[in-house]
Amino acid sequence: MIDRQQWKNFVQGRLEILASKAGFSEKLPEVMIQVPPKPEMGDLAFPMFLFAKAMKKSPNTISQELSDDINSLDNKPSGTAFAAGPYMNVRLDMNDMIGGLFKKIEAEGDDYGKTQSVS
């Protein structure tokens, strides 16, 4: 199953590596995750505005470098990263997502969807 938090943590880690390669040694701000306003823009969006000053690059450049970096890796979460202006967006692999959901339902059986707490 695809986890938004997994992508968020992955993007944070990759940004820190890119910043380190650029000579930036301070702690970067926390990555923000958003949902793009249109489906054709992907499933997840990460604005790069906060990192421009620290990395001394435009948000557009950062989003392009980050998406290229992520897509070159074999160990990335399921999905495809792409630059969308100052945002680094992700299109999730729905086949993988559905397969993970079916596995979870099968493993949990009749307990799938049940909760022990009331919110």
Backbone bond lengths (Angstrom), bond angles and torsions (degrees), N, CA, C in turn:
res aa  C-N    CA-C-N  psi(-1)  N-CA   C-N-CA  omega(-1)  CA-C   N-CA-C  phi
1 M - - - 1.442 - - 1.538 108.18 -
2 I 1.287 117.27 143.20 1.463 122.16 -177.98 1.522 109.22 -87.94
3 D 1.298 115.09 133.22 1.451 121.47 -174.95 1.527 109.19 -117.95
4 R 1.334 116.02 124.20 1.468 120.70 177.99 1.523 111.11 -56.64
5 Q 1.325 116.24 -40.59 1.463 120.83 -179.12 1.528 110.75 -63.91
6 Q 1.332 116.21 -35.91 1.458 120.19 177.41 1.530 110.48 -61.47
7 W 1.335 117.21 -45.22 1.460 120.70 177.82 1.522 110.62 -64.95
8 K 1.330 116.86 -41.76 1.466 120.29 -179.60 1.528 110.64 -60.32
9 N 1.318 116.87 -47.49 1.463 120.97 179.42 1.525 111.50 -63.67
10 F 1.327 116.01 -39.55 1.462 120.82 179.96 1.526 110.81 -63.78
11 V 1.332 116.96 -46.39 1.466 121.54 179.62 1.530 110.05 -62.86
12 Q 1.331 117.03 -42.29 1.471 120.36 178.19 1.526 110.42 -58.25
13 G 1.316 116.17 -46.31 1.464 120.61 -179.91 1.516 112.87 -63.18
14 R 1.326 116.98 -43.14 1.463 120.40 179.70 1.531 111.21 -66.93
15 L 1.337 117.18 -37.84 1.467 120.15 177.04 1.522 110.84 -63.05
16 E 1.321 116.70 -40.72 1.466 120.02 179.30 1.528 110.95 -64.05
17 I 1.335 116.76 -37.33 1.464 119.94 176.95 1.522 110.58 -66.31
18 L 1.321 117.21 -45.50 1.472 120.64 178.78 1.528 111.35 -62.53
19 A 1.335 117.06 -40.63 1.469 121.10 179.10 1.523 110.44 -64.83
20 S 1.322 116.42 -40.95 1.460 120.86 178.80 1.527 110.96 -62.73
21 K 1.328 116.49 -42.27 1.470 120.43 177.82 1.524 111.58 -63.47
22 A 1.351 116.39 -28.02 1.467 121.36 179.02 1.527 111.87 -85.34
23 G 1.342 116.81 0.64 1.455 120.40 177.48 1.518 114.87 92.43
24 F 1.318 118.31 6.42 1.464 121.81 179.43 1.518 108.22 -88.86
25 S 1.338 116.91 123.01 1.460 119.93 -174.50 1.531 114.09 -110.90
26 E 1.329 118.00 -8.36 1.471 120.06 -179.44 1.526 110.46 -80.60
27 K 1.327 115.16 166.08 1.461 120.41 179.43 1.527 109.62 -71.17
28 L 1.322 116.00 131.83 1.461 121.03 178.30 1.525 110.31 -79.60
29 P 1.327 117.65 156.79 1.469 120.24 173.83 1.528 109.70 -62.95
30 E 1.310 116.17 160.89 1.466 120.73 178.62 1.533 109.86 -71.75
31 V 1.308 115.31 138.85 1.460 121.89 178.46 1.527 109.65 -66.63
32 M 1.322 115.45 138.03 1.467 121.21 174.27 1.521 107.53 -101.07
33 I 1.333 116.10 145.40 1.454 120.84 177.99 1.522 108.31 -122.43
34 Q 1.325 115.31 135.65 1.455 121.32 -178.90 1.524 109.39 -133.68
35 V 1.317 115.16 168.48 1.463 121.43 172.56 1.529 106.38 -103.55
36 P 1.334 117.73 125.48 1.469 119.51 179.50 1.534 111.30 -60.34
37 P 1.341 117.13 151.09 1.464 120.20 -176.76 1.525 114.45 -71.67
38 K 1.335 117.60 -19.37 1.463 121.33 -179.21 1.528 109.34 -129.14
39 P 1.341 118.08 140.07 1.464 120.99 -179.11 1.531 113.83 -56.74
40 E 1.319 117.68 -34.33 1.468 119.51 -178.85 1.530 112.58 -68.45
41 M 1.324 116.53 -9.55 1.466 121.03 178.74 1.526 111.74 -91.71
42 G 1.323 117.24 7.42 1.457 121.00 178.21 1.511 111.93 101.57
43 D 1.331 114.74 -170.18 1.467 122.14 -175.70 1.524 113.39 -107.02
44 L 1.322 117.05 -27.60 1.464 122.70 179.48 1.520 108.44 -132.88
45 A 1.324 116.50 148.04 1.468 121.14 178.08 1.527 109.38 -135.29
46 F 1.313 115.05 136.39 1.465 121.99 179.00 1.527 108.53 -122.22
47 P 1.338 118.16 106.69 1.465 119.53 178.72 1.529 111.02 -70.00
48 M 1.324 116.07 139.99 1.466 121.73 -176.00 1.524 113.61 -104.95
49 F 1.328 117.31 5.80 1.465 121.40 -176.65 1.528 112.66 -57.16
50 L 1.334 116.98 -41.61 1.473 120.87 -176.07 1.525 113.50 -65.01
51 F 1.322 116.86 -20.10 1.459 120.21 -173.57 1.526 113.06 -99.49
52 A 1.319 117.21 -8.45 1.464 121.42 -175.59 1.527 112.34 -60.66
53 K 1.317 116.86 -48.08 1.466 120.15 -177.92 1.527 110.95 -66.00
54 A 1.324 115.68 -45.56 1.461 120.00 -177.60 1.529 111.67 -62.38
55 M 1.328 116.15 -41.61 1.462 120.14 -175.68 1.531 112.77 -92.72
56 K 1.348 116.36 -3.37 1.467 122.71 178.74 1.528 111.67 55.26
57 K 1.340 114.12 44.55 1.463 121.69 177.83 1.517 107.86 -143.11
58 S 1.314 116.41 159.31 1.465 119.64 177.05 1.528 109.57 -71.88
59 P 1.339 117.80 152.20 1.464 120.13 176.31 1.536 112.10 -56.68
60 N 1.336 117.23 -35.34 1.464 120.50 178.71 1.528 111.33 -63.81
61 T 1.326 116.41 -42.41 1.459 121.10 178.93 1.522 110.46 -65.34
62 I 1.320 116.31 -42.85 1.469 120.39 179.33 1.524 110.31 -62.19
63 S 1.328 117.86 -45.08 1.463 120.05 -178.44 1.532 110.94 -63.25
64 Q 1.333 117.60 -37.58 1.465 120.73 178.65 1.525 110.72 -68.40
65 E 1.331 117.10 -47.17 1.467 120.68 -179.85 1.524 110.87 -63.13
66 L 1.323 116.55 -41.14 1.462 120.95 -179.13 1.521 111.04 -66.02
67 S 1.318 117.72 -45.76 1.464 119.86 179.96 1.531 110.94 -64.34
68 D 1.327 117.53 -40.60 1.470 120.53 176.68 1.523 110.80 -61.73
69 D 1.330 116.25 -43.27 1.458 121.73 179.60 1.534 110.48 -61.71
70 I 1.309 117.11 -48.98 1.465 121.31 -177.02 1.521 111.14 -63.54
71 N 1.323 117.46 -45.28 1.463 120.61 -177.74 1.521 113.29 -67.86
72 S 1.334 117.25 -17.70 1.468 120.42 178.81 1.531 112.19 -81.93
73 L 1.328 116.63 -7.76 1.465 121.01 -175.61 1.527 111.89 -94.31
74 D 1.327 115.83 144.52 1.465 120.79 175.68 1.523 111.70 -84.76
75 N 1.321 117.63 -24.26 1.467 121.56 -173.80 1.525 113.73 -97.98
76 K 1.331 117.26 23.37 1.466 119.96 -179.69 1.521 110.15 -79.66
77 P 1.327 117.27 157.74 1.466 119.59 173.85 1.531 109.53 -61.55
78 S 1.299 116.58 160.96 1.456 122.38 -177.29 1.528 110.59 -64.46
79 G 1.320 116.26 124.95 1.459 121.67 179.94 1.518 110.46 141.48
80 T 1.327 115.48 175.54 1.460 121.88 -179.91 1.521 109.43 -125.11
81 A 1.320 115.73 127.82 1.468 121.53 178.67 1.523 109.03 -91.09
82 F 1.341 116.34 145.79 1.454 120.53 175.37 1.527 109.58 -153.60
83 A 1.331 114.08 150.85 1.466 120.36 178.91 1.521 108.87 -80.17
84 A 1.317 115.25 135.50 1.464 122.61 175.12 1.527 106.46 -132.84
85 G 1.334 115.03 77.06 1.460 119.44 -175.07 1.517 109.54 65.13
86 P 1.339 117.86 -128.05 1.463 121.10 -178.57 1.533 113.49 -82.37
87 Y 1.323 117.34 9.48 1.466 122.45 179.25 1.519 109.55 -114.25
88 M 1.318 115.33 143.58 1.453 121.07 170.00 1.520 104.78 -103.87
89 N 1.330 116.24 111.37 1.458 121.32 -175.92 1.512 111.18 -102.85
90 V 1.324 115.07 161.79 1.458 121.69 -179.79 1.520 108.69 -132.38
91 R 1.317 115.27 131.68 1.462 121.14 171.20 1.524 105.56 -104.40
92 L 1.334 115.49 115.22 1.450 121.11 -176.91 1.525 111.25 -73.83
93 D 1.310 116.08 151.73 1.463 122.38 176.84 1.526 107.23 -85.05
94 M 1.331 116.60 101.67 1.463 121.53 -175.27 1.525 112.23 -66.67
95 N 1.343 118.44 -31.46 1.463 120.36 177.12 1.526 110.39 -62.58
96 D 1.331 115.84 -42.43 1.457 120.57 178.16 1.530 110.60 -66.29
97 M 1.314 115.76 -39.73 1.457 121.43 -179.30 1.540 110.68 -63.82
98 I 1.324 116.86 -45.70 1.461 121.44 179.85 1.525 110.55 -67.11
99 G 1.328 116.22 -41.56 1.468 119.70 177.66 1.515 111.62 -60.19
100 G 1.320 116.88 -41.28 1.466 121.20 178.15 1.515 111.91 -65.38
101 L 1.321 116.59 -37.94 1.459 120.94 178.48 1.522 110.51 -65.68
102 F 1.332 117.23 -44.29 1.465 120.49 178.53 1.522 111.06 -61.25
103 K 1.326 117.78 -41.37 1.464 121.60 178.42 1.529 110.64 -62.45
104 K 1.325 116.25 -40.83 1.463 120.43 179.70 1.529 110.79 -66.05
105 I 1.331 116.96 -43.39 1.469 120.86 178.80 1.527 109.83 -62.40
106 E 1.316 115.95 -43.69 1.462 120.56 -179.74 1.531 111.50 -63.66
107 A 1.319 116.77 -42.24 1.466 121.25 -179.10 1.525 112.09 -67.87
108 E 1.335 117.30 -37.89 1.463 120.82 -176.87 1.532 112.93 -87.81
109 G 1.315 116.57 -17.96 1.459 120.79 177.83 1.515 112.72 55.32
110 D 1.335 116.21 -131.19 1.464 121.22 -177.88 1.521 113.30 -66.87
111 D 1.325 117.53 -14.37 1.465 120.68 179.50 1.527 112.81 -85.43
112 Y 1.347 116.89 -6.91 1.457 119.09 -178.90 1.539 110.23 -61.48
113 G 1.307 115.85 129.95 1.458 121.62 177.91 1.512 114.70 87.95
114 K 1.318 117.49 -8.49 1.456 120.20 179.03 1.518 109.38 -82.56
115 T 1.304 115.76 151.55 1.452 121.73 177.68 1.520 109.54 -132.43
116 Q 1.299 116.05 155.10 1.464 121.85 -179.80 1.516 112.02 -96.26
117 S 1.326 117.07 -7.87 1.458 119.92 -176.95 1.520 110.80 -124.21
118 V 1.308 115.04 158.52 1.444 121.73 176.28 1.526 107.61 -112.22
119 S 1.300 115.96 127.21 1.476 119.17 -178.22 1.503 110.10 -102.81
